[in-house]
């Protein structure tokens, strides 16, 4: 976490919820003057109040501290609009149906932005019976490798973890049109229509 909650964040979230300083103060058990002091940078909420303050403002504690509340715009849960997150420290991979506040190893993870597949990460897709055999011609050394492949359609995510010194290939049962994702530990996330 970069910083503590700021008065500007409290004010913006409180006004967004159309709460008065008095209403917020009553909900969390402090005086209206205390809330006013926070918002004008003349004081900070005690750490024991953060849970209650976050709940009253309808955000997570992490969002309250970062000042970046997250709104999931993909409420229908369309998997075609889902996001991948990858921890730069431990390599953990997380998937979310929409936007989320996700952290791992103490790092707040941004959603990976997928680029178009480039020449160095070309995907070969061959039909084999009712499957698609996907190959990436790419290094699989300990320092530079394809970390995962995913085949995403509107209702299903097929995710295959790959490992250094293994083969950069897998088979996916055919599920219709969607996105084929490839993640390289050095070059990031790329995708192509399938
Ligand atoms: Fe690469």
Boltz pocket constraint, residues with backbone or C-beta under 6 A from the ligand:
constraints:
  - pocket:
      binder: B
      contacts: [[A, 120], [A, 121], [A, 138], [A, 144], [A, 145], [A, 184], [A, 185], [A, 186], [A, 187]]
      max_distance: 6.0
